[in-house]
Every structure is written in C-alpha cells, then in structure tokens.
C-alpha cells in the first residue's frame, strides 16, 4: 500500500530544522510572505529543507529529499520593516515530487514520516545532558519556550544535532537517521573524537 501524500509549500534554507527545534526567520520575498499568510490563515505548516544547490533568494533551489514540517508559533513586524516569524519543527517528511509555481514557490508532494519510537536516554549517554544544558543556556531566547525533555533520547539527540557546530551535511545525516539511539551513538563518537566528553 502506497503511503498517503500531502501537499506542502517548501522553504529551502541553508540550515537543517529538527523536530521540536525553534526556527526564527526574516521574511521579505513576496512568495514567502504569501506562504506565511496562507499558513497563518489555515493553521497549516510549511516544509523546511536543506538546500543542496541554489540560493535562499531568487529562483527555486534544489533541496535534500528529507525535511521537517515547520509550524508558525509567533510573528511580528521587525524594526527593519520585515516580517519576523518563529516556527517550531514538527514531523519529518520525504519529498515525492516538487512543482514550482509562477512566483517560484516550490510546492511538494510529501510523505510524512512516523515519529520515532519513545526511548529513554540510556545511562552511557547521561553525560550528554550536561553538555546540552550548557548549550541551551547559551542558545538564546528562542529556546526559552522549548519544553525540556532530558530523559528523552530523541529530544536530546535532536537538540545536540542542531546546537553543536557540525557541518550541514552532518546535520542532514543525523536528521535522516530513524533510530534515536543510533543518533546518540554518532554524536557521542563525534564528541569523543574532539575530546569534548
């Protein structure tokens, strides 16, 4: 049986959004102003994908196939006159096909991926929570409203993956992993390799 596909406007970025993570944005292009307006009116999300080739502005960029649904939680008019938006990452998705509209907004048919199975943080990785706590303290006000779930293996892995200074290719790889314990293991090895643990 084929997975059900849903339509999702895409916001290609040079960043990786993880489930549960905050995403502050400055919106100025007409295509994205229109997209944000539609999302606010219909209470729907948009897709954030890491750009594989192209730019965040101008014509539609090529992206990686796996991204994260973003839902707008706050918006305001910035001092510079641009629209400021804060979104939060929800479910991951895999792109099946993409159509580019006349205004260069990419709209994708996507398969929503299942949430990871709940898993408690195993004892060998408890030390990661101390590092994560320090990173969150320095991460700024966008993380103030993010619920803290230090016993949740997925949550800890996602937060470390987004806050550590890793390459975007590495972050994308960690996003695409479907086992929270494997993600933690990868992060643990990386941190051991640079003598952070």
N, C-alpha and C positions, 0 to 999 in steps of 0.2 A: 504494500500500500504506500502510495506516494505521500510525503509529508505535506501538510497544508501550508500554502504560501500566503504571505500577507504583503501588501504594498507599503513601502516606507521611503519617505524622502531622505536623501543622504546628505550629510555634511562632512565631506572629506577634509581631514586635518593632518598636520604633521605631528600628531600625538595619538596615543592609544588610551581609550577610555575603558576602564574596568567596571564590572558590576559593583554597585554600591559607592562608586567614586564620584566626587563632585567635578563639574566642568564649567569654569567661568568662560564666557565668550563675549567678544565685542562684535556686534552685528552691524554691517554697513552696506553690504551688497543687496540690491533690490530683491534678488531671488531668495536670499535667506531671510530678509525682513518679511517677505510674503509667507515663507515657510513657517517662521516663528508665529506670525499672526494666525495662520491656519491651525497650528498645533495648539495654541492657547484657546482658540475658539472651540476646537473639537476635543480638547484634552487628550491628544494623541502624542506619541513620541516621534523622534526622528533618529536616523541611523548615523552613528559616528564610526568612520573607518579610517585607518591609517593610509595615507597617500603612498602609492608605490611609484607613480610617476606623474608629474604635473605640479600645479601650484594650488594654493588655497583660494586664490583670487583668479578671475577671468574664466576661461573655458573649463568644462568639466574635467576633473582629474581622474586618473586611474587609481583604484584602491585595492587593498587586500580584500579577500573574499569574506573574512570573518570580522565582524564589528560588534558594537554594543548599542542597544536602544538607549537613547537619552530622553529623559522627561524633564520638562522645564519646571523648576520649583520656585523661581523668583525672576523678576525682571525690573529694570529701572532705566531711566534716561540718564546717561553719564554726563559729566561736566563738559566733555568734548562734543556733546550733542549726539553721540552714537548710542545705540541701544545696548545695554548691558544685560546679559542673560546668565543665570546659573541653572545648570541642569544636573541631574543625577543619573548615573549609569544603572540600567536595569538588566534585562536579559541579553545574552549574546545571540547573534544570528549569523547565518551563512547566506551570502548573495547567490541567487539562482540566475538572475538576469537583470540588466540595467537599461533603462531608456532615458535619454537626455532630452528634456523639454526645450522649447524655443528660447527660454530665458537662461538656459544652461544649468538648470536644477536637475540633478540626477535623481530618478525615482527607481527604486529597485524592488523586484520580487524577491522576498527573503523567506528562508525557513528559520523560525525561532527555535533556538537550541534549548534543550532542557536545562533547568537549574542543576547545579552539581548536588550530588547526594550529601546530606549533612554529615560532617565528620568533626570530631573533637580534635583539638590540637594535641598531637602526640607529645609525650614527655621530652623526647630528644630535641624538639623544636621550641621548647618553652623559652629558651634564651632569645629567640627571635622577637618575642613580645617586648622585651626591654628596649631593643633597638627600634622597634616600631613605635613605641611610646615616645622615644626621643625624636623620631622623625615627625610624628604627628604634632608634637609641641612646637616644632619649627615650621610646620606646613602652612600656617596662616589661617585666617578666619573662615575660609571656605570649608575647613574640616570641623569647625566648631559644632555644626548641626549633624554631622555624620555619627550615627549610633556606633558606639564602641563594642566590638564583639571579639575580645581577645581569646576566647576559648574556641572560636570557630575557625577551622583550618582554611576554608575558602576565603573568609574575610581577611585573615592575617596575610595569606598569600597574595591576594589581590592588592591590599594596601601596600605591602612591601614592593610588589612589582611596579606600582605606579609611582611610589615615592623615592625609590632608590635611583641613583644616576646611571641607569642602564641605557644601552642603545635602543632605538625604536624597534629595530629588528628583534632584539631580545624580548622586549616588552610584548611585541606581537606574538612571538612564540609562546610566551607564558600565558597570554590571553587565550590562545587556541588550545592549550592543554585542557583536558576534561577531568583530570584526577587532581583534587586539591592537595593530596599528599605528594604526588609527583612534582607539583609546582613548588611545594615547600622544600622538597629534596633538592631541586635545581637551584633554588635561591640559597639554600644552606651551603651547597657546594661552591657557589659563586662567592659568597661572603667569606667562607673558609679560605678560598684561594687568594683573597686580598687581605687576609688577616684581620677581618673586622670582628669575627667571633672568637 
